[in-house]
Amino acid sequence: MAERRVNVGWAEGLHARPASIFVRATTASGVPVTIAKADGNPVNAASMLAVLGLGAQGGEEIVLASDAEGAEAALDRLAKLVAEGLDELPETV
């Protein structure tokens, strides 16, 4: 199982617009990914409701994980997106 631990770079956390950007990037990766708070249960990272339900705050550590083929590259891209708190989907996603 590939895993990335990263701190949320969006000041407002994974809410509304940041969650939407993250979910679109996850879906675009084509790899099934889970997301969890460091001490919580993993949820589907491609589900807007699940990501919003985490209530992840800015600076809080989250865990991205996948055991699918291509997981390493997908998790690297998603971790970078979350850590940098990008306002737009990068073209490389």
C-alpha positions as CSV (number, residue, x, y, z in Angstrom):
1,M,0.0,0.0,0.0
2,A,1.5,3.3,-1.1
3,E,0.9,6.2,1.4
4,R,1.7,9.9,1.7
5,R,1.3,12.0,4.8
6,V,1.0,15.6,4.1
7,N,-0.2,18.8,5.9
8,V,-3.1,20.6,4.3
9,G,-1.8,23.8,2.7
10,W,-5.1,25.6,2.2
11,A,-5.7,28.0,5.1
12,E,-9.4,27.2,5.1
13,G,-8.7,23.4,5.1
14,L,-10.4,20.9,2.7
15,H,-13.7,22.8,2.4
16,A,-15.8,23.9,-0.6
17,R,-13.4,25.1,-3.3
18,P,-10.2,23.3,-2.1
19,A,-12.2,20.0,-1.7
20,S,-13.6,20.4,-5.2
21,I,-10.1,20.9,-6.6
22,F,-8.8,17.9,-4.7
23,V,-11.7,15.6,-5.7
24,R,-11.3,16.6,-9.4
25,A,-7.6,15.9,-9.3
26,T,-8.2,12.5,-7.6
27,T,-10.8,11.6,-10.2
28,A,-8.5,12.7,-13.0
29,S,-5.7,10.5,-11.7
30,G,-7.7,7.4,-12.6
31,V,-6.4,5.7,-9.4
32,P,-8.6,4.8,-6.5
33,V,-7.3,6.8,-3.5
34,T,-8.4,7.1,0.1
35,I,-7.9,10.1,2.4
36,A,-8.0,10.2,6.2
37,K,-7.0,12.4,9.0
38,A,-3.8,11.1,10.7
39,D,-5.9,9.4,13.4
40,G,-9.1,8.7,11.4
41,N,-10.7,6.2,9.2
42,P,-10.0,6.4,5.4
43,V,-12.7,7.6,3.0
44,N,-13.0,7.7,-0.8
45,A,-10.9,10.7,-2.0
46,A,-13.0,10.9,-5.2
47,S,-16.2,11.6,-3.1
48,M,-16.9,15.3,-2.4
49,L,-19.2,14.5,0.5
50,A,-16.6,12.1,2.0
51,V,-13.8,14.7,1.7
52,L,-15.9,17.5,3.2
53,G,-17.0,15.1,6.0
54,L,-13.4,14.8,7.1
55,G,-13.4,18.4,8.3
56,A,-9.6,18.6,7.6
57,Q,-8.3,22.0,8.7
58,G,-5.4,24.0,7.3
59,G,-2.1,22.7,8.6
60,E,-3.7,19.4,9.7
61,E,-2.0,16.2,8.7
62,I,-3.9,13.9,6.3
63,V,-3.0,10.5,4.9
64,L,-3.4,9.6,1.2
65,A,-3.3,5.9,0.3
66,S,-3.8,3.6,-2.6
67,D,-2.7,0.0,-3.5
68,A,-3.6,0.4,-7.3
69,E,-1.1,0.3,-10.2
70,G,0.2,3.8,-10.7
71,A,-0.4,4.8,-7.1
72,E,3.0,6.2,-6.4
73,A,2.9,8.8,-9.1
74,A,-0.8,9.7,-8.4
75,L,-0.1,10.1,-4.7
76,D,2.9,12.3,-5.3
77,R,0.8,14.6,-7.5
78,L,-2.1,14.7,-5.0
79,A,0.2,15.2,-2.0
80,K,1.8,18.2,-3.8
81,L,-1.6,19.7,-4.6
82,V,-2.7,19.4,-1.0
83,A,0.6,20.6,0.5
84,E,0.8,23.7,-1.7
85,G,-2.9,24.6,-1.4
86,L,-3.2,25.4,-5.1
87,D,-6.2,27.4,-6.3
88,E,-6.4,25.8,-9.7
89,L,-5.9,22.3,-11.0
90,P,-2.3,22.1,-12.4
91,E,-2.1,20.9,-16.0
92,T,0.0,17.9,-14.9
93,V,-2.9,16.4,-13.0
